[in-house]
């Protein structure tokens, strides 16, 4: 009997996330659809069923990634319902705000939604992700960025594009860190899926969920290993980001 793989896709209500969920479900996966709200999630499930997905293969997980408490609650619920997750696609993303916005957790919103909440979710699901494939959706713009270690919230010189690029750099660095610091046996990659139609970009993401990969590698829209920012390859920077992320997300505190 063929075992059914379970996939969790963040930001799965539209765009690349939705199309990735649809493609993985078509491949026979059981898919956990993450949504920012119940309303958006239920609408995505109805649409997936209309697109031919067996409703028995779908589950809904809800959390606003601008709130760590919601991400933590969602992680607990997922872990209770799904002791083994075979695929995690960290896709949820915001393009950023024209003016700097801080979340209730005290972090610049783009950095929290695009990166920190994915770090929190992934590390909280560690026991479910043994030997899993993790795909972090990054972007080619990460190459022109760097981590502002002393000003992660960009209190000075905030721009929407710079905040977005920093968050996508963090996602590429996170993928590089996961094989060493993440769940046992995990294979993790980051990807720039392209700038085409969501269905085309999602096909790249879905392919990375099963193809042979270089652990920690960064792939382009042609499924080729691609050059990264120097910080992605700098071990000290990667370790520093992991440690800082643990502190900022409250891992080990009463939050989790």
Backbone torsions as a table, in degrees:
resi	resn	phi	psi	omega
1	UNK	NA	133.3	179.2
2	UNK	-77.8	128.1	178.1
3	UNK	-76.3	139.1	178.8
4	UNK	-85.3	124.9	176.4
5	UNK	-78.9	144.9	176.8
6	UNK	-107.1	129.2	-178.2
7	UNK	-121.9	134.9	173.3
8	UNK	-110.4	123.7	-179.7
9	UNK	-117.6	119.4	176.6
10	UNK	-86.3	148.7	-177.6
11	UNK	62.5	48.3	-170.6
12	UNK	-100.5	16.4	-177.6
13	UNK	-89.5	-14.4	179.5
14	UNK	-161.2	175.7	174.3
15	UNK	57.7	-143.1	-177.1
16	UNK	-60.7	-39.8	-178.7
17	UNK	-61.5	-46.2	178.9
18	UNK	-62.1	-47.5	-177.8
19	UNK	-65.5	-35.2	176.3
20	UNK	-65.1	-42.8	176.8
21	UNK	-59.6	-42.8	-180.0
22	UNK	-64.2	-43.9	-178.7
23	UNK	-66.4	-42.5	-179.5
24	UNK	-68.5	-36.3	175.6
25	UNK	-63.9	-38.9	178.5
26	UNK	-64.9	-26.8	176.6
27	UNK	-80.6	-4.0	177.7
28	UNK	104.2	5.7	179.4
29	UNK	-76.5	148.8	163.1
30	UNK	-82.9	130.3	-170.2
31	UNK	-119.6	127.1	172.1
32	UNK	-94.6	115.5	-176.3
33	UNK	-94.1	113.5	176.6
34	UNK	-88.0	137.7	177.9
35	UNK	-135.4	156.3	178.0
36	UNK	-75.2	-26.0	-179.2
37	UNK	-145.9	160.4	177.8
38	UNK	-59.8	-41.2	-176.6
39	UNK	-62.8	-47.1	179.4
40	UNK	-65.7	-37.3	-179.7
41	UNK	-66.5	-46.2	179.4
42	UNK	-63.4	-37.6	177.8
43	UNK	-64.7	-39.1	178.7
44	UNK	-66.3	-40.3	178.4
45	UNK	-62.8	-43.0	178.5
46	UNK	-61.9	-40.6	-179.7
47	UNK	-66.7	-41.0	178.7
48	UNK	-62.6	-42.3	178.2
49	UNK	-63.7	-41.3	177.6
50	UNK	-62.4	-31.4	178.7
51	UNK	-82.8	6.0	172.4
52	UNK	104.6	4.4	-179.1
53	UNK	-80.5	136.3	176.4
54	UNK	-66.4	119.9	-177.5
55	UNK	-60.6	-24.1	178.9
56	UNK	-66.9	-17.5	-179.7
57	UNK	-93.4	3.9	-174.6
58	UNK	-113.7	142.2	172.8
59	UNK	-137.3	154.5	-177.0
60	UNK	-116.2	135.0	174.4
61	UNK	-128.2	132.9	-172.1
62	UNK	-123.4	130.0	173.0
63	UNK	-166.2	139.2	170.9
64	UNK	-85.4	117.4	-176.0
65	UNK	-71.3	-3.9	173.1
66	UNK	-85.5	3.2	178.9
67	UNK	-133.0	111.3	-179.1
68	UNK	-60.3	-36.5	-179.1
69	UNK	-61.3	-36.8	178.3
70	UNK	-69.9	-39.3	178.1
71	UNK	-63.4	-43.1	-179.9
72	UNK	-64.2	-43.3	177.9
73	UNK	-62.0	-44.2	178.4
74	UNK	-60.8	-41.9	-179.8
75	UNK	-61.0	-42.9	178.6
76	UNK	-62.3	-43.6	-179.3
77	UNK	-65.2	-41.8	178.9
78	UNK	-64.3	-44.5	-178.4
79	UNK	-62.1	-37.2	179.0
80	UNK	-68.4	-36.6	-175.4
81	UNK	-88.8	-24.6	-174.1
82	UNK	-135.0	86.3	-177.6
83	UNK	-64.5	-20.1	176.9
84	UNK	-129.4	121.1	173.4
85	UNK	-115.1	122.8	-174.0
86	UNK	-91.8	-26.8	-177.6
87	UNK	-137.2	131.8	172.5
88	UNK	-127.6	119.4	175.3
89	UNK	-107.3	107.8	178.7
90	UNK	-86.2	93.4	-169.5
91	UNK	-118.4	-28.1	-173.6
92	UNK	-52.1	135.9	-172.3
93	UNK	-159.0	150.4	169.7
94	UNK	-121.6	145.6	178.6
95	UNK	-75.1	-10.8	176.9
96	UNK	105.5	170.4	-177.1
97	UNK	-108.6	147.3	179.4
98	UNK	-66.1	-32.6	173.2
99	UNK	-118.0	146.9	-176.2
100	UNK	-60.4	131.0	179.3
101	UNK	-125.3	133.0	175.1
102	UNK	-100.5	141.9	175.5
103	UNK	-78.3	173.0	176.3
104	UNK	-66.0	-16.8	176.4
105	UNK	-85.2	-6.1	175.5
106	UNK	91.8	17.1	-178.0
107	UNK	-116.0	150.2	174.5
108	UNK	-55.6	131.0	-166.8
109	UNK	-61.2	-41.1	-178.7
110	UNK	-63.3	-43.3	-179.0
111	UNK	-65.5	-38.3	179.3
112	UNK	-71.0	-49.6	-176.6
113	UNK	-65.9	-45.0	-173.6
114	UNK	-79.6	-29.6	-175.4
115	UNK	-126.9	-60.7	-170.6
116	UNK	-57.1	-40.9	179.6
117	UNK	-68.4	-29.8	174.0
118	UNK	-70.0	-38.0	175.0
119	UNK	-60.7	-47.4	-179.5
120	UNK	-60.5	-49.2	-179.3
121	UNK	-59.9	-48.1	-176.2
122	UNK	-63.7	-44.4	-178.4
123	UNK	-71.1	-33.5	176.5
124	UNK	-69.3	-25.6	179.0
125	UNK	-93.5	15.2	-172.9
126	UNK	-52.1	-44.8	-176.5
127	UNK	-69.0	-18.4	178.6
128	UNK	-89.7	-13.7	-168.9
129	UNK	-106.8	15.2	178.0
130	UNK	-57.9	128.3	178.3
131	UNK	64.8	21.2	-179.6
132	UNK	-83.4	167.4	170.4
133	UNK	-104.3	125.3	178.3
134	UNK	-116.5	127.4	178.0
135	UNK	-118.4	115.2	177.0
136	UNK	-96.4	123.2	178.6
137	UNK	-82.1	110.5	179.8
138	UNK	-107.5	-147.9	179.3
139	UNK	-164.7	152.5	177.6
140	UNK	-63.7	-20.1	-179.7
141	UNK	-67.9	-12.7	-179.7
142	UNK	-63.1	-24.8	-176.4
143	UNK	-66.3	-24.6	-179.2
144	UNK	-95.3	13.4	-175.5
145	UNK	-117.7	174.4	169.4
146	UNK	-150.4	161.1	178.9
147	UNK	-81.3	121.9	177.9
148	UNK	-83.2	82.3	-171.1
149	UNK	-57.0	-37.9	-176.8
150	UNK	-91.7	0.6	-179.0
151	UNK	-154.2	58.6	-178.7
152	UNK	-61.3	-29.1	179.4
153	UNK	-84.3	-1.3	177.3
154	UNK	52.3	53.8	175.3
155	UNK	-62.5	-31.2	176.6
156	UNK	-112.6	144.3	174.4
157	UNK	56.5	45.7	176.4
158	UNK	-74.7	132.9	165.4
159	UNK	-136.8	150.0	-178.7
160	UNK	-58.4	-45.3	-177.9
161	UNK	-65.9	-40.2	-179.5
162	UNK	-66.6	-39.1	178.5
163	UNK	-65.0	-41.7	178.7
164	UNK	-63.9	-45.8	-178.0
165	UNK	-62.9	-40.0	178.4
166	UNK	-62.3	-40.1	-179.6
167	UNK	-65.9	-37.0	-179.9
168	UNK	-76.0	-29.0	171.5
169	UNK	-64.1	-44.0	179.0
170	UNK	-60.5	-36.3	179.2
171	UNK	-66.4	-38.3	177.3
172	UNK	-68.4	-40.6	177.4
173	UNK	-65.4	-37.9	178.3
174	UNK	-60.7	-43.9	177.9
175	UNK	-62.0	-36.9	179.0
176	UNK	-68.3	-31.7	-178.1
177	UNK	-80.0	-30.8	-171.2
178	UNK	-58.4	-40.8	179.9
179	UNK	-58.7	-29.7	-179.1
180	UNK	-93.2	-42.1	-172.3
181	UNK	-106.6	-9.1	-175.1
182	UNK	-92.9	-160.1	-177.2
183	UNK	-58.7	152.4	-178.8
184	UNK	-60.2	129.9	173.4
185	UNK	74.2	9.9	-176.0
186	UNK	-70.3	146.0	169.0
187	UNK	-113.1	120.1	-175.1
188	UNK	-126.9	140.0	176.3
189	UNK	-140.4	162.7	169.4
190	UNK	-120.0	160.5	-173.0
191	UNK	-150.8	142.5	163.0
192	UNK	-100.1	102.3	-171.1
193	UNK	-76.4	-8.9	-179.8
194	UNK	116.8	-179.5	-178.8
195	UNK	-127.5	30.0	-178.2
196	UNK	-96.0	-146.3	177.9
197	UNK	-73.3	147.2	179.1
198	UNK	-53.9	-36.9	-179.4
199	UNK	-65.6	-37.6	178.4
200	UNK	-70.3	-43.9	179.9
201	UNK	-65.4	-38.9	179.2
202	UNK	-65.0	-31.2	178.1
203	UNK	-62.4	-34.0	176.6
204	UNK	-66.9	-46.2	180.0
205	UNK	-62.2	-46.3	-178.7
206	UNK	-62.5	-37.4	179.1
207	UNK	-64.7	-37.7	179.4
208	UNK	-68.7	-13.8	178.5
209	UNK	-74.7	-12.7	-177.2
210	UNK	-137.6	-20.4	-176.6
211	UNK	-72.5	162.7	175.9
212	UNK	-69.0	132.3	-176.0
213	UNK	-134.4	163.0	169.5
214	UNK	-86.8	120.1	-175.1
215	UNK	-60.7	129.2	-178.5
216	UNK	84.8	-1.0	-174.5
217	UNK	-74.1	161.0	176.7
218	UNK	-114.7	125.1	-174.0
219	UNK	-114.2	148.9	177.9
220	UNK	-97.1	-173.3	-175.8
221	UNK	-71.2	-5.0	175.6
222	UNK	-105.5	14.1	-179.5
223	UNK	61.7	31.5	176.6
224	UNK	-107.8	144.8	170.7
225	UNK	-59.0	134.5	-173.4
226	UNK	-128.3	157.4	176.8
227	UNK	-63.0	150.5	179.3
228	UNK	-123.3	172.6	167.3
229	UNK	-59.5	148.7	-180.0
230	UNK	-58.8	-32.2	-177.4
231	UNK	-65.3	-28.7	179.2
232	UNK	-64.0	-31.7	-177.4
233	UNK	-95.5	-3.8	-177.7
234	UNK	-88.4	110.1	-173.9
235	UNK	-58.8	-41.8	-178.8
236	UNK	-63.0	-39.6	178.8
237	UNK	-67.6	-41.0	180.0
238	UNK	-64.3	-44.6	177.7
239	UNK	-63.3	-40.1	179.9
240	UNK	-63.5	-42.3	179.3
241	UNK	-62.7	-41.8	178.9
242	UNK	-59.4	-47.0	-178.4
243	UNK	-65.0	-44.4	179.5
244	UNK	-63.4	-40.9	-179.6
245	UNK	-63.5	-39.8	177.4
246	UNK	-60.6	-41.6	179.3
247	UNK	-68.1	-45.5	-174.8
248	UNK	-69.5	-28.9	-178.5
249	UNK	-91.2	-7.3	178.3
250	UNK	77.4	21.2	178.1
251	UNK	-60.0	131.0	-178.3
252	UNK	90.9	-3.4	179.5
253	UNK	-100.4	-172.5	-179.0
254	UNK	-65.3	-16.7	-178.7
255	UNK	-59.5	-41.4	-174.7
256	UNK	-102.8	NA	NA
